[in-house]
Amino acid sequence: TDIDFMYVKPMDDVFDAMLLPYDSVEGKRARSRIEMEYPERVMPENIEAYLTRDYHQVIPGRKAAFQAGFIILKPNPQV
């Protein structure tokens, strides 16, 4: 086994923000609790994916990779 990362916060808000209507009380609450890499950007109404990056293995001057990251996808039956 290879365990080199862990989540220290529940992911309920991430799933709620993806699945609940963006303009519902619960959806707004979930979205307000999510920490974004670029907080100045507007979160889309229909969130179809989330990802984390492998920040603890970043070499100075390079972008973070996805090797130990985590991806969540919401199925889209129209695609």
JOCORGI-V601666 format. One record per helix or strand of 3 or more residues. SS is the DSSP state (h for helix, s for strand). FROM is the first residue (numbers start at 1). LEN is the number of residues. If there is no record, write none. Layout:
ss->SS from->FROM len->LEN
ss->SS from->FROM len->LEN
//
This chain:
ss->h from->12 len->8
ss->h from->25 len->8
ss->s from->49 len->3
ss->h from->55 len->3
ss->s from->71 len->3
//
